Amino acid sequence: MPQVLEFKLPDLGEGLTEAEIVRWLVEIGDVVAIDQPVVEVETAKAMVEVPCPYGGVVTARFGEEGAELPVGAPLLTVAVGSVELEPTGSTGEAEAEPSGSGNVLVGYGTGAPPVRRRRVRPEGLSAPAVAPVAPVAPAASGAPTAPVAPAAGVVPAASGAAASAASGVSDGVRGPVAVVSPLVRKLARQHDLDLRRLAGSGPDGLILRADVESAIRSGAETPQEAATTDQAAVHPAGERVPLRGVRGAVADKLARSRREIPDATCWVDADATELMAARAAMNGAGGPGAGPKVSVLALLARICTAALARYPELNSTVDQEAREIVRLPGVNLGFAAQTERGLVVPVVRDAHARSTESIGAEITRLTEAARTGTLKPAELTGGTFTLNNYGVFGVDGSTPIINHPEAAMLGVGRIVPKPWVHEGELAVRRVVQLSLTFDHRVCDGGTAGGFLRYVADCVEQPAVLLRTL
C-alpha cells in the first residue's frame, strides 16, 4: 500500500513567512517527479515555483488559487510507493518509487533521479491514500513530515473539527479550530469573529481567508464594526483590492519608511546636453558588433557610484536599537522598475566595482526578469542606495520615499529641451531635474547638497566623471 507523505510550504528564504498561491501546476491524481514544480506562489519578494521533494501520486491539495499560506502549512499530499497507472502506449503500468529530493530549498534533502508524471486512476489508490491529510503544525526543523494514515472507519481530527464548525458550536465549547494561517486568525480577531462558528471551505473543513472575509461581509454587525458605522456611512462601499504580495510588501515598506525616517529632499536642474552627446558617441564607437548600447540609466548609475565614493554617508543605514549609523563598505544599487505586478526594486550587486557597460548589462538582465516575474528574492534585497528614473512616466520631478532601511534615493525626471542660459547666451538645451531624498539622521544638508551637486556636475560635464575612473 502506498505511503502518504505530506509536503508543507517550505522556507523560501529572506525572512519570508507566507506566500500566496498563484497557480497550481498539478492536479489530484497526477504523478509527480522528485523536485518537479507543483505550485507557483507569490511572496512579498517575487514569484517562485515550488518543487516537491517526493515522487509519487498527488492525493490532495491544500489551498485554492489566491489563498495565502504561512510557511510550514500543508501544500499537498503525495502517495509514495508502487502505484498502478493508466496504460500509456505499449506500457500498461509504471511505478512512482519513494526517494529523496535533490532540491536546495530549506527543509529538503537529496536523493535519486525523478520519475515521469502521469495521471492515475482514482480507483488505483486505497482510501487512506486518497483522503486529504489533516493540516498539522510545522515541525521545529522546518522539514516535511510524514503523517500517519488513519485506520479504516477512523475520522481524521481535522474532519471532526470541521464537522463541529459546520454544525455550530456554543461559546463554551473548546477544541481545535481548522485554521493553519495566522493571518486568518488575526483577521478574525480584528472583526471579533468566533472561528468555531465558521464552516471552512478548504480541504477537511479548513477555514480559509475567503471564509472569514465572507463572514465579515454577510454576518451581523460586530462590536468593532459598530464602532466604524459612522465612517462607513461617510465612505460608501467600493471595490476592495487586497494589499498583499508585492503590492502589500511595497505598502508596508513605504509606510515604515515614512514612520521611521526623518527624510528631507533637495533638487536641482541640470543641463544634460553633454551627457546625451557623450552617450551617442559611446554607442556610435566601434561600429557593428561593438556590444549593447549604453543606456542613460546605466550612465546615471555609474555617476551615483562615483558620488557615493565621495559621500559615503549616503551609502549607510541606521541601527535604531544601537543608535548607530552603519556605513556600508560596498554599493548594491537598486533601481525602481514598474511591472504588471507593481513596483519592484532589483539590485545590482557590487555596483561600485563595475564599469558602465557591466552595470548596463546587469540592469537589462534584471529588468527583463522583473517583467517576466522571474526575479529571485535575493535579487530584490540587500540594496544600499536606490536610483529612481521616474522620467519614463513623462514627469519632471518628484519627492521620492526612501527605500527602507537605506539612507537615500536619487530621483531623475525626464530629459527635455528647455530654454537655458549656456555660456552667457540663451539656448535650447536638454534639461533634467534631479532630486535627492535623504535620511537627515545620517547627514546634514551640506553633505546631501554636495552629493547632488557632484551628480549634476557629472551630468553637465561628463569629463568630471573621468577623473574618478
C-alpha positions in Angstrom: 0.0 0.0 0.0 1.4 3.4 -0.9 2.6 5.6 1.9 1.0 9.1 2.0 3.5 11.9 2.7 2.6 15.5 3.4 4.6 18.3 1.7 4.5 21.6 3.6 5.2 25.1 2.2 9.0 25.3 2.7 11.0 28.2 4.0 11.6 30.3 0.8 14.4 32.3 2.5 14.9 36.1 3.0 12.8 36.0 6.2 9.5 35.4 4.3 6.7 33.9 6.4 3.9 33.4 4.0 3.1 33.1 0.3 0.0 33.4 -1.9 -0.9 30.5 -4.2 -0.9 31.9 -7.8 -1.3 28.8 -9.9 -1.4 25.0 -9.2 0.9 23.2 -11.7 -0.5 19.7 -10.8 -3.9 18.1 -10.3 -5.1 15.5 -7.9 -4.2 12.1 -9.5 -1.1 13.4 -11.3 2.2 11.5 -10.9 4.9 14.0 -9.9 8.7 13.5 -10.2 11.1 14.4 -7.4 11.8 18.1 -7.5 9.1 18.8 -10.0 7.5 22.2 -9.6 4.0 21.7 -8.2 2.7 25.2 -7.4 3.6 28.8 -8.3 3.4 31.1 -5.3 3.9 34.9 -4.9 5.8 36.1 -1.9 6.5 39.6 -0.9 9.6 39.5 -3.0 9.0 37.5 -6.1 7.1 34.8 -8.0 8.5 31.3 -7.1 7.9 27.8 -8.4 7.9 25.4 -5.5 9.2 21.9 -6.3 8.1 18.8 -4.4 10.7 16.7 -2.7 8.8 13.5 -3.2 8.0 11.4 -6.2 4.5 9.8 -6.3 0.9 10.5 -6.9 -0.8 13.7 -5.8 -3.7 12.8 -3.5 -4.7 16.2 -2.1 -4.1 19.9 -2.5 -4.4 22.4 0.3 -5.5 25.9 -0.6 -7.2 27.5 -3.6 -5.5 29.9 -6.0 -5.4 33.3 -4.4 -5.2 31.8 -0.8 -2.4 32.8 1.5 -0.5 30.1 3.4 2.1 30.5 6.1 5.5 28.7 5.9 5.0 25.2 7.3 1.4 24.9 6.2 0.4 21.8 4.2 0.6 22.3 0.4 -0.3 18.8 -0.9 0.0 15.1 -0.1 1.7 12.5 -2.2 1.2 8.7 -2.2 4.7 7.3 -2.5 5.2 3.7 -3.5 4.1 1.3 -6.2 1.0 2.7 -7.9 -1.0 1.3 -10.8 -1.1 3.8 -13.7 -3.3 4.1 -16.8 -1.9 2.4 -19.9 0.2 4.7 -22.0 1.2 3.4 -25.4 2.6 -0.1 -25.2 3.2 0.2 -21.4 0.5 -0.9 -19.2 1.8 0.3 -15.9 4.6 2.3 -14.2 5.8 2.9 -10.7 6.4 6.0 -8.6 9.1 4.9 -6.2 9.8 6.8 -2.9 13.0 8.7 -2.9 14.6 11.8 -1.5 14.9 15.2 -3.1 17.9 17.0 -4.5 16.3 20.4 -4.1 18.1 23.1 -2.2 15.2 24.9 -0.5 15.2 24.9 3.2 14.0 21.6 4.7 14.8 19.5 1.6 17.1 16.5 1.4 19.0 14.9 -1.5 18.3 11.8 -3.5 17.7 9.9 -6.7 16.6 11.0 -10.2 13.0 11.9 -11.0 10.2 9.7 -12.5 7.7 10.7 -15.2 4.4 12.4 -14.5 1.3 10.6 -15.4 -2.4 10.7 -14.4 -3.6 8.0 -12.1 -7.0 6.3 -12.0 -8.7 7.2 -8.7 -9.6 3.6 -8.0 -5.9 2.7 -8.2 -5.4 4.1 -4.7 -6.6 2.9 -1.4 -9.0 5.0 0.6 -6.4 6.2 3.1 -4.1 7.4 0.3 -6.8 9.4 -1.4 -8.2 11.2 1.6 -6.6 14.6 2.3 -4.3 14.6 5.3 -5.3 16.9 8.1 -3.2 20.0 8.4 -0.7 19.8 11.2 1.6 22.3 12.9 5.0 22.7 11.2 7.9 20.8 12.7 10.5 22.8 14.5 13.2 21.9 12.0 11.0 23.0 9.0 11.4 19.6 7.4 8.4 17.9 5.8 7.0 15.1 7.9 5.0 12.0 7.0 1.6 11.9 8.6 0.1 8.6 9.9 -2.7 7.4 7.6 -6.0 6.9 9.6 -7.3 3.4 10.1 -10.5 2.3 8.4 -13.5 3.9 9.9 -11.5 6.5 11.8 -12.4 10.1 11.1 -9.3 12.4 10.8 -9.1 15.0 13.6 -9.4 17.9 11.2 -12.6 16.5 9.7 -14.1 16.3 13.2 -13.2 19.9 13.8 -14.8 20.9 10.5 -18.0 19.0 11.3 -18.2 20.8 14.7 -17.7 24.1 13.0 -20.3 23.4 10.3 -22.9 22.4 12.9 -22.2 25.4 15.1 -20.5 25.3 18.5 -21.5 27.1 21.6 -19.1 29.7 23.1 -18.5 27.4 26.0 -17.1 24.5 23.8 -13.4 24.4 23.5 -11.4 22.4 20.9 -9.1 22.7 17.9 -10.1 25.1 15.1 -9.4 24.1 11.5 -7.2 27.1 10.8 -3.5 27.0 9.9 -2.9 30.6 8.8 -2.0 33.1 11.4 -3.3 35.8 9.0 -6.7 34.2 9.1 -6.7 34.2 12.9 -5.6 37.8 13.0 -8.3 38.9 10.6 -11.0 37.1 12.7 -9.7 38.7 15.9 -9.8 42.1 14.3 -13.5 41.6 13.5 -14.4 39.8 16.7 -15.4 36.6 14.8 -15.7 33.2 16.6 -13.9 30.8 14.2 -15.7 27.9 15.8 -18.9 29.1 14.2 -17.5 29.1 10.7 -17.6 26.2 8.3 -14.4 26.1 6.3 -14.5 25.7 2.5 -10.9 24.2 2.3 -9.9 20.6 2.5 -11.2 18.8 5.6 -13.1 21.9 6.5 -10.0 24.1 6.7 -11.1 27.7 7.3 -9.6 30.0 4.6 -9.2 33.7 4.5 -12.1 33.9 2.0 -14.4 32.2 4.6 -13.6 34.9 7.2 -14.0 37.7 4.7 -17.3 36.3 3.6 -18.5 36.1 7.2 -17.4 39.7 7.7 -19.4 40.9 4.7 -22.6 38.8 5.3 -22.6 38.4 9.1 -24.3 40.5 11.8 -22.6 43.7 12.8 -19.8 43.0 15.3 -18.8 45.4 18.1 -15.8 46.6 16.2 -17.8 47.1 13.0 -20.4 49.0 15.0 -17.7 51.4 16.1 -16.9 52.2 12.5 -20.6 52.5 11.3 -20.4 56.3 11.0 -17.2 56.1 9.0 -18.8 53.5 6.7 -21.7 55.9 6.1 -19.3 58.7 5.1 -17.2 56.4 2.8 -19.6 54.4 0.6 -18.7 50.8 -0.3 -16.5 50.4 -3.4 -14.1 47.9 -4.9 -11.7 46.5 -2.4 -8.2 45.5 -3.5 -6.3 43.3 -1.1 -2.9 44.7 -0.1 -0.8 41.5 -0.4 2.0 40.1 -2.4 4.3 42.6 -4.0 1.8 45.5 -3.5 1.4 44.7 0.2 5.2 44.5 0.7 5.7 47.8 -1.0 2.9 49.4 1.1 4.5 48.1 4.3 8.0 49.3 3.4 6.9 52.7 2.3 4.7 53.2 5.4 7.7 52.1 7.6 10.0 54.5 5.8 7.6 57.4 6.5 7.2 56.4 10.2 10.9 55.9 11.0 13.0 58.0 8.7 13.1 61.8 9.1 13.6 62.5 5.4 14.4 65.7 3.5 14.5 66.4 -0.2 16.7 68.8 -2.3 16.7 69.1 -6.0 18.5 70.8 -8.9 18.0 71.3 -12.6 21.0 70.2 -14.7 21.9 70.6 -18.4 22.2 67.0 -19.7 23.1 68.0 -23.3 26.7 67.0 -22.9 25.8 63.7 -21.2 23.4 62.8 -24.1 26.1 63.7 -26.6 28.7 61.5 -24.7 26.2 58.6 -24.8 25.6 59.0 -28.5 29.4 59.0 -29.0 29.8 55.8 -26.9 27.1 54.0 -28.8 28.4 55.1 -32.2 32.0 54.0 -31.5 33.3 50.6 -32.6 30.7 50.0 -35.3 28.5 46.9 -35.7 29.1 44.2 -33.1 30.6 46.6 -30.6 28.3 45.4 -27.8 25.0 46.5 -26.3 24.0 50.2 -26.3 24.8 52.2 -23.2 21.6 53.4 -21.6 21.0 56.7 -19.8 20.2 54.8 -16.6 23.5 52.9 -16.8 25.4 56.2 -17.1 23.4 57.7 -14.1 24.1 54.6 -12.1 27.8 54.9 -12.7 27.7 58.6 -11.7 25.9 57.5 -8.5 28.6 55.1 -7.5 31.3 57.7 -8.1 29.3 60.2 -6.0 28.8 57.7 -3.2 32.6 57.1 -3.1 32.9 60.8 -2.3 30.0 61.0 0.1 29.8 57.6 1.8 27.5 58.9 4.5 24.6 58.3 2.0 25.6 54.7 1.5 24.6 53.7 5.0 21.8 52.6 7.3 20.7 53.4 10.8 20.7 50.8 13.6 18.0 52.2 15.8 18.5 49.8 18.7 22.2 50.5 19.0 21.7 54.2 18.0 24.5 53.9 15.4 25.0 54.8 11.8 26.4 51.9 9.8 28.4 53.0 6.8 28.4 50.2 4.3 31.6 49.0 2.5 30.2 48.5 -0.9 27.3 49.8 -3.1 24.4 47.5 -4.0 22.5 49.8 -6.3 18.7 49.3 -6.5 16.7 50.8 -9.3 12.9 51.2 -9.5 11.2 49.1 -12.1 7.5 49.2 -12.9 5.9 45.9 -13.7 2.4 44.4 -14.1 2.7 43.1 -10.6 3.6 46.5 -9.2 6.8 48.4 -8.4 9.9 46.3 -7.7 13.4 47.4 -6.9 16.0 44.9 -8.4 19.5 45.3 -7.0 22.8 45.5 -9.0 25.3 43.8 -6.6 28.7 45.4 -6.1 27.9 48.3 -8.5 30.9 50.2 -7.1 33.2 47.6 -8.7 31.5 47.6 -12.1 32.0 49.5 -15.3 29.2 51.4 -17.0 28.9 48.6 -19.5 28.7 46.0 -16.8 26.1 48.0 -14.8 24.1 48.4 -18.0 24.1 44.7 -18.8 23.0 43.8 -15.3 20.2 46.4 -15.4 19.0 44.9 -18.6 19.0 41.4 -17.2 17.2 42.3 -14.0 14.6 44.4 -15.8 13.7 41.5 -18.1 13.4 39.2 -15.1 11.2 41.7 -13.4 8.9 41.9 -16.3 8.6 38.2 -16.6 8.2 37.7 -12.8 11.3 35.5 -12.5 13.3 37.6 -10.2 14.7 35.7 -7.2 14.1 37.0 -3.7 17.9 37.6 -3.3 17.8 39.9 -6.4 15.3 42.2 -4.6 17.1 42.6 -1.3 20.3 44.0 0.1 20.3 47.3 -1.6 22.2 50.2 -0.1 21.1 53.1 -2.4 18.3 53.4 -4.9 18.1 55.2 -8.3 14.6 56.0 -9.4 14.1 57.1 -13.0 10.5 58.4 -13.0 11.2 60.4 -16.1 9.9 57.4 -18.1 6.4 58.4 -16.9 6.8 61.8 -18.5 7.1 63.8 -15.3 9.8 66.3 -14.4 10.1 66.0 -10.6 9.1 64.0 -7.5 9.9 63.7 -3.8 11.0 60.0 -3.6 10.2 57.9 -0.5 13.4 56.3 0.8 13.6 52.5 0.3 13.9 51.5 4.0 16.4 50.7 5.5 18.5 52.7 3.1 19.5 56.3 3.7 18.9 58.0 0.4 17.3 57.8 -3.1 18.1 59.8 -6.2 15.2 60.6 -8.5 15.6 61.5 -12.1 12.9 63.3 -14.2 12.5 63.4 -18.0 15.2 64.9 -20.1 13.5 67.5 -22.3 14.6 70.6 -24.4 14.2 73.8 -22.5 15.4 77.4 -22.7 18.7 77.6 -20.8 21.5 80.1 -20.4 24.6 78.5 -21.9 27.9 80.3 -21.9 26.2 83.6 -21.3 23.5 83.2 -24.0 20.0 81.9 -24.2 19.9 78.5 -25.9 17.7 75.4 -26.1 19.4 72.6 -24.1 18.4 69.1 -22.8 17.5 69.7 -19.2 16.7 67.2 -16.4 15.6 67.7 -12.8 17.5 65.7 -10.2 16.1 65.2 -6.7 17.7 63.6 -3.7 15.7 62.4 -0.7 18.0 61.6 2.3 17.8 60.4 5.9 18.6 63.5 7.9 20.0 61.3 10.7 22.9 60.2 8.6 24.0 63.6 7.3 23.1 67.3 7.1 22.1 69.4 4.1 25.7 70.2 3.3 26.6 66.6 2.6 23.4 65.9 0.7 23.8 69.1 -1.3 27.4 68.2 -2.1 26.4 64.8 -3.3 23.6 66.2 -5.5 25.9 68.9 -6.9 28.5 66.4 -7.8 25.9 64.3 -9.7 24.7 67.4 -11.5 28.3 68.4 -12.5 28.9 64.9 -13.9 25.6 65.2 -15.9 26.6 68.6 -17.3 30.3 67.8 -17.8 30.8 64.0 -18.2 34.6 64.7 -18.2 34.3 65.3 -14.5 33.5 61.6 -14.0 36.6 60.6 -15.9 38.7 62.0 -13.1 37.4 59.3 -10.7 37.6 56.3 -13.0 
